[in-house]
């Protein structure tokens, strides 16, 4: 039997490798906010994009500026050493995000296992789940507000579970203040944690005071950063609350019923993994009623459930809390029970599914359009290149907003509809160019020209799968090299 320390060491190493592989291949963003409200906001401060080209949230002055400022600072730093490739820059962001969260989880795991998982088997299960559940690596390498806010939330909990000195409570306030600055919604978890400290743990009032003071100082620092960023006095958390909650602008992006996070999680986390985790989560409530994680996660989930607009990514910041409660709940439920044969089979099947998904997500780019930008930047950008788009401008393909961060300087891009291509090429005497087409194949007849497909989101053999009409698959993108034939 593998020693517990050896097993956990192997998991720790395996997780680090998978985090780094995922960071390398996870090109692009999971959701557009991760790009437009961080990197494009930074581009604005760098003077590379105008305010009217930014998302509507900029005009509302409702987004925290701390992360755009960080991106701005590092992009400036990289520029001084001649590093201008945006894809290398975002890779560095993902690597550091992954390393920081990996280190934090490792540190927190050591304490949590000693306190809650005395039995070696369950200690190992929790250790593996906290790092290698299939959705953890790809969410952990994101340079997103969800991920960075989770990092500081967990750093605060790390101080809580250590010796609760006065200095520890100062650090708790600092870390939780930063967590709030990166994502205001984490205020719900922080509020629940302080309720626990005050009424359940009955923490000495002086410790709470010296914790809350730096928290509010950090929030005040955030007001200063936002004022500097938006060029006028700005209380962005209030603007966020007003725009999304009081004015209900968030509902313009879709609404869901109160219980939507239930079916969103069960579907997107993939059964039977999601079913097992959810069952464990619910069963943990009674045994963890005096646990700070429960008091932190419940208000977070409850208030998000009351808000009409829902996305599963909103739950990412409490991933670690959820996994802890799920594994603890399963352990408590199975205590003194013999595991039945069907349960063994279900667990083995779930582990197999998890490994498969883990491998898929490790090598999967997060955004196909950014993967396309990557190809253009690294393969067509050495000299001035003429690129014709058949539907929309190349750098307006991300939710129809201008993406300045990934722009390749040597690309001359214009839009020509497929039906007008032949006439355009003839009248402009085009001899060589590239064509970006948002279908699997370019079917228009271009007499006198040869076409070579140089980029496609999907391999050619996939057309043999006849049950899908790949030509009608709207998200497909291909690039052709067009060359005029010699007469």
C-alpha positions in Angstrom: 0.0 0.0 0.0 1.3 3.5 -0.9 2.3 5.6 2.0 0.1 8.6 2.5 2.9 11.1 2.3 4.3 9.4 -0.9 0.8 9.4 -2.5 0.2 13.1 -1.7 3.7 14.0 -2.9 3.0 12.2 -6.2 -0.4 14.0 -6.5 1.3 17.3 -5.8 3.9 16.7 -8.5 1.3 15.4 -11.0 -0.9 18.4 -10.4 1.9 20.8 -10.9 2.8 19.2 -14.3 -0.9 19.2 -15.4 -1.3 22.8 -14.2 1.7 23.9 -16.3 0.6 21.8 -19.4 -2.9 23.4 -19.1 -1.4 26.9 -18.8 0.7 26.3 -22.0 -2.2 25.0 -24.1 -5.1 27.0 -22.6 -4.7 29.8 -25.2 -7.3 32.5 -24.8 -10.0 33.2 -22.3 -12.8 31.1 -20.9 -15.3 34.1 -20.9 -15.0 37.5 -22.6 -14.8 39.4 -19.3 -11.4 37.7 -18.7 -10.1 39.4 -21.8 -12.0 42.7 -22.4 -12.2 43.9 -18.8 -8.6 43.1 -18.0 -6.3 43.1 -21.0 -8.3 45.6 -23.1 -8.7 47.8 -20.0 -4.9 47.7 -19.7 -4.6 48.6 -23.4 -6.7 51.7 -22.8 -4.3 52.9 -20.1 -1.4 52.1 -22.4 -3.1 54.4 -25.0 -3.6 51.6 -27.6 -7.4 51.7 -27.6 -10.0 54.4 -27.1 -12.7 54.4 -24.4 -15.5 54.1 -26.9 -14.1 50.8 -28.1 -14.3 49.2 -24.6 -17.3 47.3 -23.2 -20.3 49.1 -21.7 -19.0 48.4 -18.2 -16.2 50.9 -18.7 -18.7 53.7 -19.2 -20.5 52.7 -16.0 -17.2 52.8 -14.1 -18.2 49.6 -12.4 -15.3 47.2 -12.8 -12.4 47.0 -10.4 -9.2 48.4 -11.9 -6.6 46.6 -9.8 -6.2 43.7 -12.3 -6.0 46.0 -15.3 -3.4 48.0 -13.4 -1.4 44.8 -12.8 -1.6 43.8 -16.4 -0.7 47.4 -17.4 2.4 47.3 -15.2 3.6 43.9 -16.4 3.0 44.8 -20.1 5.1 47.9 -19.6 7.8 45.9 -17.9 7.9 43.3 -20.6 8.1 46.1 -23.2 11.3 47.4 -21.6 12.9 44.0 -22.2 11.6 43.6 -25.7 8.9 41.1 -25.0 5.9 42.2 -27.1 4.3 38.9 -28.1 0.9 39.0 -26.5 0.6 35.2 -26.5 3.8 34.9 -24.5 2.6 37.6 -22.1 -0.7 35.8 -21.5 1.1 32.5 -21.1 3.3 34.1 -18.4 0.1 35.4 -16.7 -1.4 31.9 -16.8 1.7 30.2 -15.5 2.0 32.5 -12.5 -1.7 32.3 -11.7 -1.5 28.5 -11.8 1.7 28.4 -9.6 0.2 30.8 -7.0 -3.0 28.8 -6.7 -1.2 25.5 -6.7 1.1 26.7 -3.8 -1.9 28.0 -1.9 -3.9 24.8 -2.2 -0.9 22.7 -1.2 -0.4 24.8 1.9 -4.0 24.8 2.8 -4.4 21.0 2.2 -1.7 20.2 4.8 -3.7 22.0 7.5 -7.2 20.8 6.4 -6.1 17.1 6.2 -4.5 17.2 9.7 -7.7 18.8 11.1 -10.5 17.0 9.2 -9.2 13.9 7.4 -7.6 11.7 10.0 -8.0 8.5 8.0 -5.3 8.0 5.3 -7.8 6.9 2.6 -9.9 10.0 2.9 -6.9 12.3 3.3 -5.6 11.0 0.0 -9.0 11.3 -1.7 -9.4 14.9 -0.6 -5.8 15.8 -1.6 -6.4 14.4 -5.1 -9.8 15.9 -5.5 -8.6 19.4 -4.5 -6.0 19.4 -7.2 -7.1 17.0 -9.9 -10.8 17.1 -10.3 -11.0 17.7 -14.0 -12.2 21.3 -13.8 -9.6 22.5 -11.3 -6.5 22.9 -13.4 -8.1 24.9 -16.2 -9.9 27.2 -13.8 -6.8 27.6 -11.7 -4.5 28.9 -14.5 -6.9 31.7 -15.6 -5.8 35.3 -15.2 -9.4 36.1 -14.3 -11.1 38.0 -11.5 -12.7 34.7 -10.5 -9.4 32.9 -10.1 -7.3 35.7 -8.5 -10.1 36.6 -6.0 -10.2 32.9 -5.0 -6.5 32.9 -4.5 -6.7 35.7 -1.9 -9.8 34.3 -0.3 -7.9 31.0 0.3 -4.8 32.9 1.6 -7.1 34.4 4.2 -8.4 31.0 5.2 -4.8 29.8 5.4 -4.1 32.4 8.0 -7.3 31.5 9.8 -6.4 27.8 10.1 -2.9 28.6 11.4 -2.3 30.0 14.8 -4.9 32.8 15.2 -2.6 35.5 16.4 -3.2 39.2 16.1 -0.8 39.3 13.2 -2.8 36.5 11.5 -6.0 38.5 11.7 -4.2 41.5 10.2 -3.2 39.3 7.3 -6.7 37.9 7.0 -8.0 41.4 6.6 -5.4 42.2 3.9 -6.0 39.1 1.9 -9.8 39.2 2.1 -9.7 42.9 1.2 -7.7 42.0 -1.9 -10.1 39.2 -2.7 -13.0 41.7 -2.6 -11.0 44.2 -4.8 -10.5 41.6 -7.5 -14.1 40.4 -7.5 -16.8 42.3 -5.5 -19.0 39.2 -5.2 -16.5 37.7 -2.8 -17.8 40.2 -0.3 -20.6 37.7 0.3 -18.2 34.9 1.3 -16.1 37.3 3.4 -19.3 38.6 5.2 -20.3 35.0 6.0 -16.8 34.2 7.3 -16.9 37.3 9.6 -20.4 36.2 10.9 -18.8 32.9 11.8 -15.9 34.5 13.5 -18.2 36.8 15.6 -21.1 34.5 16.5 -19.9 30.9 16.1 -16.2 31.0 17.1 -16.8 34.1 19.3 -13.5 35.6 18.3 -12.1 38.3 20.6 -13.5 41.6 19.4 -10.1 43.2 19.2 -8.9 40.6 16.7 -11.9 41.3 14.6 -11.3 45.0 14.7 -7.6 44.7 13.7 -8.7 42.4 10.9 -11.5 44.7 9.6 -9.3 47.8 9.6 -6.8 46.6 7.0 -9.7 45.2 5.0 -11.3 48.6 4.7 -8.0 50.2 4.0 -7.5 47.9 1.1 -11.0 48.8 -0.2 -10.1 52.4 0.2 -6.9 51.8 -1.8 -9.2 50.2 -4.5 -11.2 53.5 -4.6 -7.9 55.4 -5.2 -6.9 53.0 -8.0 -10.4 53.2 -9.6 -10.3 57.0 -9.4 -6.9 57.0 -11.1 -8.1 54.6 -13.7 -11.4 56.3 -14.6 -9.9 59.8 -14.2 -12.6 60.9 -11.8 -13.7 60.0 -8.3 -15.1 56.5 -8.5 -16.6 54.1 -6.1 -16.7 51.1 -8.4 -18.4 48.6 -6.0 -21.4 50.9 -5.7 -21.5 51.5 -9.4 -21.4 47.7 -9.9 -24.3 47.2 -7.4 -26.3 50.0 -9.0 -25.8 48.8 -12.6 -26.2 45.1 -12.2 -28.6 44.8 -9.3 -30.6 48.0 -8.8 -30.8 48.8 -12.5 -30.8 45.1 -13.3 -28.6 45.4 -16.4 -27.2 42.0 -15.8 -30.5 40.5 -16.8 -30.0 41.7 -20.4 -27.5 38.9 -20.7 -30.0 36.2 -19.8 -32.1 35.1 -16.8 -32.5 31.8 -15.0 -34.7 30.5 -12.2 -33.5 30.4 -8.5 -32.5 26.8 -8.7 -30.4 27.2 -12.0 -27.1 26.6 -10.4 -28.2 23.1 -9.4 -28.8 22.0 -13.0 -25.9 24.1 -14.3 -23.5 22.3 -12.0 -24.9 18.9 -12.5 -24.7 19.3 -16.2 -21.4 21.1 -16.7 -19.4 19.3 -14.0 -20.4 16.0 -15.8 -22.4 13.2 -14.2 -21.8 11.0 -12.4 -18.9 13.1 -11.0 -21.3 16.1 -10.4 -24.0 13.9 -8.8 -21.5 12.4 -6.3 -20.0 15.8 -5.4 -23.4 17.4 -5.0 -24.7 14.6 -2.8 -21.6 14.9 -0.6 -22.0 18.7 -0.4 -25.6 18.5 0.8 -24.8 15.7 3.3 -22.0 17.8 4.9 -24.3 20.6 6.1 -25.2 18.9 9.4 -21.6 17.8 10.4 -20.1 21.1 9.2 -22.7 23.5 10.7 -20.0 25.1 12.8 -17.3 25.2 10.1 -16.2 28.5 8.5 -16.3 27.1 5.0 -20.0 26.4 5.3 -20.7 29.9 6.6 -18.7 31.4 3.8 -20.1 29.4 0.9 -23.8 29.5 1.8 -24.4 33.3 1.5 -22.3 33.3 -1.7 -24.5 30.6 -3.4 -27.7 31.9 -1.9 -27.4 35.5 -3.1 -26.1 34.4 -6.5 -29.2 32.2 -6.8 -31.4 35.2 -6.1 -29.8 37.2 -8.9 -31.6 36.5 -12.2 -28.5 36.3 -14.4 -26.4 33.2 -13.7 -23.3 31.7 -15.1 -21.4 28.7 -13.8 -18.1 30.6 -13.7 -19.6 32.8 -10.9 -19.1 29.8 -8.7 -15.4 29.2 -9.5 -14.1 31.3 -6.6 -15.6 28.8 -4.1 -14.4 25.7 -5.8 -12.0 24.7 -3.0 -14.7 25.2 -0.3 -17.2 23.2 -2.3 -14.7 20.3 -2.8 -13.8 20.2 0.8 -17.4 20.0 1.9 -18.3 17.4 -0.8 -15.5 15.0 0.2 -16.1 15.5 3.9 -19.8 14.9 3.4 -19.1 11.7 1.5 -16.7 10.5 4.2 -19.2 11.2 6.9 -22.0 9.4 5.1 -19.9 6.3 4.5 -18.5 6.2 8.0 -19.0 2.8 9.5 -20.8 1.6 6.3 -19.6 -1.1 4.0 -19.2 0.2 0.4 -21.4 -1.8 -1.9 -20.3 -3.3 -5.1 -22.3 -0.9 -7.3 -20.8 2.0 -5.4 -17.3 0.7 -6.1 -18.2 0.5 -9.8 -19.6 4.0 -9.8 -16.5 5.4 -8.2 -14.2 3.6 -10.7 -16.3 4.8 -13.6 -16.2 8.4 -12.2 -12.4 8.3 -11.8 -12.0 7.1 -15.4 -14.3 9.9 -16.7 -12.3 12.4 -14.6 -9.0 11.3 -16.0 -10.3 11.5 -19.5 -11.7 15.0 -19.0 -8.6 16.1 -17.2 -6.5 15.1 -20.2 -8.9 16.8 -22.7 -9.0 20.1 -20.8 -5.2 20.1 -20.3 -4.6 20.3 -24.1 -7.7 22.2 -25.1 -7.5 25.9 -26.1 -10.0 28.0 -24.1 -11.0 30.2 -27.1 -10.9 29.2 -30.7 -10.8 32.8 -32.0 -7.8 33.6 -29.8 -6.2 30.4 -31.1 -6.8 31.9 -34.6 -5.2 35.2 -33.6 -2.2 33.2 -32.3 -1.8 31.5 -35.7 -2.0 34.8 -37.6 0.4 36.6 -35.2 3.1 33.8 -35.3 2.8 32.7 -38.9 1.6 35.6 -41.1 3.1 38.6 -39.3 6.8 38.6 -40.4 6.2 40.9 -43.4 3.1 42.9 -44.5 0.4 40.4 -45.2 -3.0 41.0 -47.0 -5.7 39.1 -45.2 -9.3 39.2 -46.5 -12.1 38.3 -44.1 -15.3 37.0 -45.7 -17.6 37.9 -42.8 -16.2 40.5 -40.3 -12.9 42.2 -39.5 -10.3 39.8 -38.0 -9.9 41.7 -34.7 -13.6 42.3 -34.2 -14.4 38.6 -34.0 -14.5 38.4 -30.2 -18.1 39.3 -29.3 -18.0 42.0 -32.0 -15.6 44.2 -29.9 -12.3 45.4 -31.1 -9.4 43.4 -29.7 -6.3 45.5 -29.7 -4.2 43.3 -27.4 -3.7 40.5 -30.0 -3.4 42.7 -33.1 -0.6 41.8 -35.5 0.9 45.0 -36.8 1.8 43.7 -40.3 -1.7 42.4 -41.1 -3.7 44.4 -43.6 -7.2 43.2 -43.1 -10.5 44.0 -45.0 -13.9 42.4 -45.4 -15.1 41.1 -48.7 -18.2 39.0 -49.0 -17.7 35.5 -50.6 -19.9 36.4 -53.6 -17.8 39.4 -54.3 -14.4 37.7 -53.9 -13.8 36.9 -57.6 -14.5 40.5 -58.8 -12.5 42.0 -55.9 -9.4 39.9 -56.8 -9.8 40.7 -60.5 -10.4 44.4 -60.2 -7.5 44.9 -57.6 -5.1 42.6 -59.5 -4.5 40.6 -56.3 -1.7 38.0 -56.9 -1.2 36.7 -53.4 -3.2 37.0 -50.2 -4.8 35.0 -47.4 -8.6 34.5 -47.0 -10.2 34.1 -43.6 -13.5 32.2 -44.0 -15.9 31.3 -41.1 -16.9 28.1 -42.7 -15.2 24.7 -43.0 -14.6 25.1 -46.8 -14.6 28.0 -49.2 -17.0 26.9 -51.9 -16.9 30.0 -54.1 -15.3 29.5 -57.5 -12.1 31.6 -57.9 -10.9 30.9 -61.5 -7.3 31.6 -62.1 -6.3 31.1 -58.4 -5.0 28.2 -56.4 -6.2 27.8 -52.8 -4.2 26.1 -50.0 -5.9 25.6 -46.6 -3.2 26.6 -44.1 -5.3 26.8 -40.9 -8.4 25.1 -39.7 -9.9 24.6 -36.3 -10.7 21.0 -37.3 -8.7 18.4 -39.2 -9.9 17.4 -42.7 -10.7 13.8 -41.7 -13.5 15.1 -39.5 -15.6 15.6 -42.6 -16.0 11.9 -42.7 -18.3 12.1 -39.7 -21.4 12.5 -41.8 -23.9 13.1 -38.9 -22.6 16.7 -38.6 -22.8 19.2 -41.4 -19.4 20.9 -40.8 -20.1 23.5 -43.5 -22.9 24.9 -41.4 -21.0 24.8 -38.2 -20.9 28.6 -37.5 -17.9 28.7 -35.2 -15.6 27.0 -37.7 -12.7 29.2 -38.9 -10.3 28.5 -41.8 -7.5 30.4 -43.5 -6.6 29.9 -47.1 -3.4 31.0 -48.9 -4.5 32.3 -52.3 -2.0 32.5 -55.2 -2.7 33.6 -58.8 -1.8 30.9 -61.3 0.7 31.7 -64.0 -0.9 32.3 -67.4 
